[in-house]
Amino acid sequence: MFQRCLICTDFSDGLYRLTDFVANLAAGGVRQVVFLHCVPIWDEGEVPRIDQEKIDTAKERFSNALKDVPEGIEVCVEVPSGRPTDAIPEVLKKYDSDVVLTGMPIRSLLQEKIFGSTSLALAKCTSTPIMMLRPQLVSTYTREELALRCEHLWRYLLIPYNDGSSARYLLEQFKEYVQKRPDNSLKQCMLLWVIDEARRKEIPSEYRVKEAQKKLESVKSELEGLGLEVNAEVREGNPFMEIIDVAVEYDISAIATSYVTKGKLLDWTAPSFANEVLRRSWFPVLFFSPKQ
């Protein structure tokens, strides 16, 4: 689905392991891989300065990525000094990357408030899609499992859809990238409309299901017109739980989600479906950030 990939790692999230799997990323359609690690400014003493020793150490850890690079793929390493939220947008612009891979541990809302998150902060300052992987999983995959994961990162996407503004924005962004996808990348997607059982009980369930099915069939036809194999389903229940059940049942590669605008509405402490997926899902999450 994407061809130019920026992989950001702090060396504690497991993503540095991907330096050994460049060939597998290429098999999934990636043509350029940039590995990025940000070294904090050394602030011991009176004058802050660049910590060259840590920069050299980081570059050495990336050395495997530069060995035996497959033909037709470009691999680069960037080890800037400073904060990730400052460096990542600059590197994105330099290489024109079309997706960012980051690690994001599962945390409660309270933990997020206390510790913060580079991934969530990044979503506020860039419109580039962000693929968030759970360090707990990436670190424990065997080499064989990780090789397959790298090949199938975007093979089968789950797209939650309810015809709301965020869902329509997600669909339009998804369609844009689908039309530019490599031949050996995205193959199929799953459209899922979950009717929240806790809402709008005054409307008969049969009517809501029928209305959702009709709208979902229209979206399905649009995506099939782009050469995708598309499954579509309407379910009733808790949106998050139903989406996770479907992701397991249909062997989904990643769950796509989005917000519709930046500013106050991009508030990670506010209750929303996207927040719940980002914080709780063990599945990789492909987040389409609102346009600048």
C-alpha positions, 0 to 999 in steps of 0.5 A: 500500500505504501512505497516509502517508509520511515521507521522510527525507533527508540531501541526499546520498542522492537522496531530496530529489529526490522533492519534485518527484514528489509528484503521482506518489506520490499516483498510487501511493496516498499521501495524506500526504507528510512530508519530513524533514531533521535538522540537527546541533547546531552544536558549534563554540565552548563552547556547542552551539546550533541552527544556524538558517542550515542549518535555513533552507537545508534548508527552502528546498531543500524549497520545491518540495514545497510548490508546486502540491500536488495536490488531496487530498494533504497535504505537510509539511516538518520540519527539526528540530535533532539526531540523526535517530534521536531526531527520526524517531520523534517525527515519526512519532508526530506525523504517524502515518506508516505507512511511512518512506523512507530511503536506505541505501547498499550497504556491506560488514559492515566498513563498516557497523561503522565508519560505522553506518547511520541506517536500521538504527538506526531499525529498532531503535527503531520498528515502522513499516515502513521502505522502504530505497532505494539512493542510487546508483540514486535519484540516477541515475534520469532524471526520467521513470524516477523519476516511474514509480518513485514511482508503482510503489513497492509495485506488485509485492512479492517476499515470501520465505517458508519458514514460519519464525517471521520469514517468518510474522511478515512475512506477518502484517504484510503482510496487515495493510497489504494490507487497508488499501491504497488502490485504486491501490497494491499490485496483486500479489505474488510468493511465493518459497520457496528451499530452501537447497542447503547445508542438510538434504541428508539429506532428499530434494530431491523431498520438500522441494520438494513440502512447500514447494509445499503450504505455499506454495499455502496462503499463496497462497490466503490472499493471493488472498482479499485481492484480490491477484494472487499468483504462487508458486514454489519454487526450490533454491539460494542464497537470496539469489541466487535471490531476486535472480534472481526479482526481475529475472525478474518485474519486482519493485518491492521485496523485503519482509523482516523480523526476528521480535524486537528485542533481541539477535536484531536484531543487524546483524552476525549472519549472516542472510538479512534482513541479506544482503538489506538490505546487498547488494540493489540492489532497494528493500527494504521492512523490517518491523521487530519490534513494540516 
